[in-house]
């Protein structure tokens, strides 16, 4: 079998391995375990780690990333920053030797907002056409709540509250964040199809509008990370 490139981490809500000593222990324990299984040559490319950011903090700390680089680069790996979403200083990433950066909730929030805007346009259209509304955002909210995914991101003071007891601002944030887990849910897909169908006479490509919003957001990171014209670097022989 050909070699694969992979990353390791601990899936901690607050941004991966946080404590530096725990980070070193994790590396050492992984090396021992792989050695015991005769898998020394299967070393990960990336270690997901805390570099100052989680979903509630958005300031990348280059000094931490540089320390992690000095630990990982001699053993053939690089650090991957978890939760780069809405980071305030993305242009500082390249100078630290950081190998990768996770972005997810920010892109899905753009998708969420774009679909919300389309539903507002749908409401105007169906007043004229008489078509059945998609109820897209209501469906999305229902499925996110039923999935329970939103509970992962509760603040300590919210953990005893039902969803409707949480502040409106936080409910909106939890819905945007949780929606990335349920885009392929059958009810959500069906409501989205109805939304697009209701709009297809007034907007030639509703899905294209959504994709454009996400693309603009991605380009922010392409520019910050100096990734323009980098496709050739990602093509394997």
Secondary structure, 3 states (H helix, E strand, C coil): CCCCCCEECCCCCCCCECCHHHHHHHHHHHHHHHHHCCCCCCCCCEEEECCCEECCEECCCHHHHHHHHHHHHHHCCEEEECCCCCCCCHHHCHHHCCCEECCCHHHHHHHHHHHHHHHHHHHHHHHHHCCCCCCHHHHHHHHHHHHCHHHHHCCHHHCCCCHHHCCHHHHHHHHHHHHHHCCCCHHHHHHHHHHHHHHCCCCCCHHHHHHHHHHHHHHHHHHHCCCCCCHHHHCCC
